[in-house]
Every structure is written in structure tokens, then in C-alpha cells.
């Protein structure tokens, strides 16, 4: 039985798919293979690599339906992805640039420096320095200066696509241009908090895939994509980039273990895009220890709720403008385990959101429609272009 499967693999390596038609077209080759494989009726060698050194003849391959369709289209000029005679009362074209931004940010680093302060050094009584006089003895206390060093981007990438809906009559040709400067497999910087990144003229793409309808003859020179669109919904292109990404949000989690039975958590969320834009569907998930007994929450904006079954605090904000900041504070009560507690490995704080721009910086400069046979022009087509940036796996370690 094993030999039969090996022989089937050998035949596929010579002439592709194993079917009735291919067997009929290659019966001479099959006889040669059997003669080489069998010795006195026993199989001796079924390795395709070794057999090809003795039998160099190439098999006759039967074209698949897709290959036959492509050959027919090349000969006859027929468009296989669009039928003729399509008519609409109103010609419309919808283009959506949809991107998913993924981020892993390192933990914030707390830097603490201590300075001894003597009473004669005190010029004023402020919140940072406290002098206690007990029985006319001045007790020198410590002045502590806390500085949080921002976390670093460990990994960041954007997975994007251009999704379209075409409701156009006839056999139109569409053309749309993207950023003036675009490089594929180009070099660039990593992620950034600069809110002006979304409006830049250049974008670096690591790799991209196009729909079969796309003509790429002028893509390198004009940065334009020409195509005869399929009818209805389809995905025109898919791409990925790791360069020059604008991070829509910065999440700053601060965790302080007060005692064995209490923990304080503060999470600050900062938006890093233009003030004229508005983010929606914001959700921040803050992990809590498994032995949490109760949580007291205070949030500046939105609503927060502790979900014991998920060991997490879920903070939801409906909308948030650009260059804004909001925070949540939580006091977490912990159950005493009665023995030396095992150190809790804190999961990262995760975030979900939706913003009206492309974090990669991809921009549609123009979108045009041409129909030479029917009597309608580019101005008669209603065109819609929309940018949607969504969170993929957006995490910050705490």
C-alpha cells in the first residue's frame, strides 16, 4: 500500500494532477517508470529525485480550468472576472482603506533618585519636602524624585487592504493614485507618535498583493493602479508595512504594590493624531491578579467595570479626540493565600479602537473612471473614499 502512494507521488512529480486524462496522455511514461521502479516484480526505487536522473522525459500536463480561462482571455481579450451588459441606474464606486495596526510596547521603567535634605537647606515648605520637629530635634527626611522612562516599541506592523464595491455600468476602466512617494521593500523608520505622519507624502511597503484585474504597467512610474473592476465587492490589494507607522494611542500603565493585600493601578491613554479627528469604540483591558477580592475604580472618561470571570478591568470610551489624554485609577484588594505567594506574571494591557485614518500613511490621491462605450464620464460617477484604522494586537507590558 505504501508503494502505491509513493508511485502516485512520483507520477504527480512528472505530470501534475493524477486524473484519467493525464494517465491516458502519459501511459508511455508510466510504463517507463514501472520498468525502472520494479525489479523481478519487487519495488526497488520510488524516489522521484533519483528516477529523474534516469528518466528525463517530461510528462504532458493538462491545463486546469483557471489556466484554460487565462489562455482564453489572452487569446479572445475576454475579461474573465466581469460579464458584459451590466447596467445600473446610478453608477457608484466605494473604496475603503482598512488597516490593522499591531503593537507590543515594553514596560515603563521607574527611575528613583533620593537626595538628603537638611533643615537649613529648606527655603519653603512644599509638597516635596516635609520637615518634622519632635522635641526640638529636626529629623532629616528623604526627598525622592520619581521619573518614568517611556516604554520602547518592541514590535509594530500594519496589515492593510483596499476593499472596493463597484456598481458601474458597461466595461469601465478605473484608475486611482496613491502617495507621491512609495517604496516596496523600502527602508524607513519604525513606529512613531508624530500626529503628522498620517498626512505625509511617502509610504514604505514591505510587500503587497494585487487582484488579478490590476494592471501594474504604470505603478512604478506614476504610482497609479489601473484595472477593470469586478462587479460588486472585492479586495483590490493587500499589503504589509513595518516602517514609519503612526501609533494612534500611547498606553502608560503604572502598577504599585502597596502591600501583600493591596495593589494600585493607574493607566493613562494618550491619543497621537490630529485634534480634528475622532476615535471610536475604544476599549482598554487591564489584567488583575487571580486572587483579586474587590476593585474600586475611578475613571475620568467613559465607563469601567471589573470582570471577575476574565480577571480584568474593562474600560470603555465611546469617543476620544486627537491629542487628548484620559486616565483610570484602580485600587485592588487581594486575598491572602496564607503562604508565600507566587509572583504574579503580569499580562500586558491591551487596547481596541477605531480611527478615521491609515496608520501606515497610505493616501488615495485620486480616483477616476473611464467608460469609452457608454455615454457617462468620470463626473457622473458617485465616488466614496474612506479610511479605517483598527487595532490588531495592541499591547503594552506593565
N, C-alpha and C positions, 0 to 999 in steps of 0.2 A: 504493500500500500504506500509506504514511504517513497519507493522508487517511482511510482506513478505520479505522485505530487512533484517530485524532483524533475521528472521528464516534462510535466506540464510547465514548470517554471522555465525549463530550458527552451521549450518551443516559444514561450512568450518572449524570451530574450531575443529570439531570432525574428519573429514576425508579429509581435504585439499581442493584441487580444486573441484569446483562444476561442474561436467560434467555427461553425460549419464552413463558412465561406473561406476563412483563412486556411483551414485544414485542406480544403479542395485545391486552393491555389498553391499550396506548398507541399503537396504529397511527395514530390521527389526529394525535397529537402528533409522531410520527416523520415523517409527510408534511409537516407544517408546518416542521419542522426542515430537511428536504431542500429544500423550496422556498426557504427563506431562505439556506441554505448554497450551493446551486448557482445559477450564472448562465450560461445558454446551455450547460449541461452541464458547466461547469468549477467546481470548488470555489473559493469566494471567501473565506469566513469560517467558521472552525471553532472560534473562541474561545468557550467556554461563557459567560464573563462578558459578552461583547458580545451574544451571542444572547439572553441572559436579559433584556436591555433591550428587545428587540423581541417576544419570545415569553415572556410572563409566566405561561403556564399551567403548573401543577404536574402532574407525572406521577403515575400510580397505582402505588404501591409494593406489592409482595406481601410479606406478613409472613413473616419467617424462622421456622424451626422453634422457635428459642428464644423469639421474640416470641409465637408461637402458643401455646407451652406456658405462658408467663406469663399470657396473656389467659385461657386455660382455667383456670389455677389461681385467678385472681382471681374468675372467674365461679362456678366449682364449689366453691372452697375446698379443692381438692386440693393436697397437698404434693408438688411435683414431684421433690424430692431424697430422698424417703423413701417406700418402699412400705408398705402396710398388712399386718397379720398377722405381724409379726416377733415371734418368741418365743425367749427364752433361759432356760436353767435357772438361771443366775446372772447378775444384772444388774451390769455393771461400767462404770465411766467413768474414762478416763485423760486427764489434762490435763498437757501439757508446755509450760512457758515456756522457749523456746530463744532465746538471744541471741548475736550475734556482735559482739564489741567490736573496733573498728578504731582504731589509734593511730599517729601519727607524732610522735615526740619529737625536739626539736633536740639538737644536740651539747652535751656538758658543756663548760663554759668553765673553763679553768685560770687562776687569778689568782696571780701570783707577786710577792711583795714581798721586797726584800733590805734588811737592816739591818747596818751595820758594827758590829762588836763589838770593843772594845779589851780587853786583858788585865785592866785594873783594874776593868772592868765585870763580870767573871765572878765570880759568887758560888758556883757549883757546876759540876762537870764532868758535864754530862748529854749525852744523845744529840744534842741540837740544836746545841750549841756545842762546837767542838773547838779546843784551843789547842796549837800545835806549837812547841816550843822547840828551835831549832837554833843551836848556838854562842852561847847566851845571848841570842839575838835572838828576840823574840816576833813571830810573823807573824800579823797580823790577818786573820782569815778572814771570810767572809760567812755570815751566818745568813739562811737562806731560809725564808720562811713560805709554804706552799702552801695554797691554798684552792680547792676545786672548787665552782663555782656550778652548781646543778642545771639540767638542760635544761628548756626550756619546751615545752608542748603546742602543736604546730603545727596539728594537726587530730585530731579524735576524734569518732566517732559509733557508735551501736549500731543494728544491724539485727536486729529481733526478730520472732518469730512465736509464736502459740499453736496448738500442734498437739494434736489430740484423737483418741481412739479411743473410740467409743461401741458398747457391746454391751448395748442396752436393749430390753426388750420393749414392744410396743404403739407408741403415738404420744406419747412423753413430751415435756414441755417443760422445758428446762434453764435455769438462771439462775445466773450467777456474778458476783460483785462484785470490783472491783479497787480500787486505792488510794482513800482517802477524798477526796484532792485530786488531780485530774488535769486537765491543760490540754492542749488540742490547738492546735498553732501558738502555744504559750505561750512566755513568756520565762523564762529561767533561766540559771544559771551554766554554765561549761564543765565539763571533766573535773576530777576531784578524787581525792586519795589518802585521803580520810576513810573509814575502815572502817565507820563507822556509816551511810553513805549508803544501804546496801542495805536498811536497816530503816526508812527514812523513810516518812512517810505520803503524800507527794506525788510526782508524776512529771510531767514536761513532755514531751509527744509532738509531734513536728513534723508527722507525717502518718500515717494508718493506713487500712487497707482491711479490709473485713469480708466474710465468706462471705455468700452470698445468703440463707441461712437466718436471719440475725441480725435481730432487731427492735431498733431504736435509739430507740424512743419514750421510754424512761426512762434513757437513757445519760447525758444531760446533768445530770439532777436526782439520780439515785440512783447513778450510776457503775456501773450493772448492765447486763449483756448477757443478753438473753433469746433463746432460739432452740429450734426443734425440730430435733434433730441428725440428720444423715445417718447411715446405718448403716456402721460400720467406721471407717476412718481418713479424716481430712480436716483441712484447715487453717482454723481459725476466724477468725483475724485476723493481719494482718501490719502492722508499724509500724516507725517510724524515729525516733530521737531524737539530738540533739546537745547536750542540756542536762543538767547535774547527773549526769554519768557517773562512777561509781566505777571507777577503774582498778585491776584486780586485782593487777597487778605493776608495779614500777618497775625498769627495767633501766639500770644505770650502767656503761657501757663506758669504760675508761681505756686509751689507747694511747700507748706511749712508744717512739720510735725511738732505740735505743741507738747504732747505727752504720749504715753502709751495708749491713752483712751481718747485722744482728740487730735484732729488734723484740720488745718486751714488751707483752703484752695482759693486762688484768685486767678481768673482768666480774663485777659484783655484782648479784644478783637479790634484790629485797625484795618480800615479799607484803604487800598492803594490805587484808586482810579479817580478819574475826573469828577469834580463835585456835581456836574450836570447829569451824571449817570446814577442809576438806582439799581442796587442789587436786591434780589428777591429770594424767597424760600431758603433762608439762612437757618442752619441747624448746627449747633456745636454739641458734641458728645464728650463729656468729661468722665473718665473712669473713676470708680470708687473702690475701696478695698472690699473683699468678700465679707469681712466681719463688721460692716457698717450697720449701726443700730438706728441712726437717725441723722437727718441733714437739715440744716437751717440755711435758707437761700435768700440772697439779696441781689437783684439784677437791675441795672439802670434802664434797660430797654427790653421789650419782649416778655416772654413767659418762660419760666424754668420749672422743671419737675424732676424729682428723684424717682428713678425706676429701679426698685429693689431687685426685680427679676433679671434685669440686664446689668446690674452693678454699674450704673451710670447715671449721671445727671444730664438731662436733655434740655438744652437751652434753644428756644426758637425765637427768631426775629423775622417778622413779615417783610420789612423793607429796611434798607440802610443806604444812605447816600455816600458818595465818594468823599475821601479824606475825612472820614468820621471815625469815632472811637467809642466803644462801649465795653462794659465790663460786668462780670458776675463774681460774687463772693459767696463762698460756702464754708460753713463750719460743720465738720463731720465728726459725729460721735462714734466711737469704736467699741466693740465688745471685747472684754478682757478674755484672753484664751486660757489663762491660768498657768501657762508655762511659757517658756521663752519663745516669743513669737517668731515665726519665719518671716524673713524680709520680703516685703511685697514688691514684686517687679511691676512697676507702673506701666500700663499700656499707654500708647500715645493718645493725645487729644485729637479727635477727628472732626472734620467740618464738611458740611454740604452747602452749596449755594448755586445761584444762577445770576450771571451778569450779562448786560447787553453789549458785549464787545468780545473780540477774539484775543485771548491772551498771547497768542503767537505773533500778533501784529499783522496777520493776513487781511488785506483790504481789497474790495472789488472796486476798481476804478470806473468801469463802465460795463453796460450790458446791452447788447444790440441784437436785433432780429431782422433777418432779410428773407423775403419770400418772392422770388422772381416771377412765379406763375400767377399767383392770386393777387388781387388788387388791394393789398394792405401793406403799410410801411411800418417802420420801427416805431413811429409816433402813435400808431393805432393799437399798439400792444401795451397792456397794463402790466407793469413790472414791479416786483416786490423783492427787496433785498433785506435780509435780517441776519444779525449776528447774535449767537447764543454761546456764552461761555459757562460751562458747568464744571463742578468738582468731580474728579475721579476719585482717587485715593489721596486725600488731602490731610496729612497728619503732621503733628508736632509732638516731639517727645517731651515728657515732663519729669 
